[in-house]
Amino acid sequence: GLVFGGVLLLVAALGREVTLRRGAALAGAALVGAAVPVLATLGWAVAAGVRLEALGYAVWGFRTDASAVLAAQPASAPTERAALLVVVAAGAGMVAVIGGLLVHVRDEVGRDAPVTWAVLAMLGADTAALVASGSYWRDYLLVLVPSTALAAALLVRRRSKRGVAMRAVVVATAVSSAVSLVVWGTVQVLDLQELDEADTGAALAAAAEPGDTLTVFGGRADLQLSSGMDSPYPYLWSLPMRTLDPELERLQELLASPRRPTWFVEWVHLGAWTPEAGAALREVLEEHYVEVGGACGDHRVYLRRDAERPAPQPRCHG
């Protein structure tokens, strides 16, 4: 949004659609408005006792470190997700809309330069953010929805073949969304949706006793949530673990200590990202835990050797 507004104002000022004085006033007002959520967040952090350097690392420092980790470790899964992301973007009509704007960009710039350049800049910023993410989960496409919608709005204005084609794309996208919602609803009603993480968490909750704790290797926060148990290990998702505990030393120390969790779920193979560290973790795990069954999706569940609990019996959907 800031990119869109900034480029819109800059191009309008350069094209003398607004005076420099008026442009400067609007820019100042925009900066003041943009500063409000930033200052509010900083104020909340200070009041809550959060160190500003910790907040800064969470906002941008961690992403830099995580990007280095993603680049250094096996990339087969992200590559597959990236290919699927392109397929989904094409099926959702995004590729057609964005491609249509790029093909006819010269005409659109001639008709309305400030808005067209602002939309292009917004598309570029959003696409760069998506590409730089390195993980390519499907919900990352949501970041392109506003700029794609603006691109469609530019292209449907004219009573021409281009406008007719873009209106057809919009209608097809709406129909696709409606059909997808009906299919998804039917799957839910017929109880066919795979809910491996939630079902496993519910089974662990049924087998656990008050005060039990759980750690999931591979970072399934949804499983952790449905289990109702706390985790003594602080990283509830795989990327923070891979970035902040790359050799799994902190996890090994935890499993060998009196604070080790009651339950341990091997949702991802221990050597998936760092084979040597995974092998060392396996030794610690087998020393202090015993396998008590499988989770939904053929994952392993372990219990502390000094605890007695019934084996979890997950009811797996799908």
Secondary structure, DSSP 8 states (H G I E B T S, - for coil): -HHHHHHHHHHHHHTTSS-HHHHHHHHHHHHHHHHHHHHHHHHHHHHHT--HHHHHIIIIIHHHHHHHHHHHS--HHHHHHHHHHHHHHHHTTHHHHHHHHHHTHHHHHHH-HHHHHHHHHHHHHHHHHHHHHSS--GGGGGGGHHHHHHHHHHHTSSSSHHHHHHHHHHHHHHHHHHHHHHHHHHHHHTT----HHHHHHHHHHHH--TT-BEEEET--HHHHHHHT-B-SSS--SHHHHHHHSTT-HHHHHHHTSTT--SEEEESS-TTSS-HHHHHHHHHHHHHHEEEEEEETTTEEEEEETT------------
